[in-house]
Amino acid sequence: MPAPAFVPRAPKDPQYPLWGRTLLLVEDSRFASDALRLMCLRSGGRLRRAETMAAARVHLRLYLPDVVLIDLGL
């Protein structure tokens, strides 16, 4: 049986549920990106941002994020 694709990591502190996680956000709105970045920082996570799908592909060649959020209206 294959191993699960996603294995959650336990946060070091429940106050920081995204501790050690990296999120890639594909979003063309700077306002929305900044708001999500602040939420990630407060939760212990890191946020990388790409404005287009082409830029997201470049990010994915260099980094392996734990989560990818895509703006469906993009």
Long-range contacts (C-beta under 8 A, 24 or more apart in sequence): 11-44, 13-44, 16-43, 16-44, 17-43, 17-44, 18-43, 18-44, 18-45, 19-43, 19-44, 19-45, 20-44, 20-45, 21-45, 21-46, 21-66, 21-67, 22-46, 22-47, 22-48, 22-63, 22-64, 22-65, 22-66, 22-67, 23-47, 23-48, 23-65, 23-66, 23-67, 23-68, 23-69, 24-48, 24-49, 24-50, 24-56, 24-59, 24-60, 24-63, 24-65, 24-67, 24-68, 24-69, 25-49, 25-50, 25-68, 25-69, 25-71, 26-50, 26-51, 26-52, 26-53, 26-55, 26-56, 26-68, 26-69, 26-70, 26-71, 26-74, 27-51, 27-69, 27-71, 27-74, 28-52, 28-71, 28-74, 29-71, 32-71, 36-69
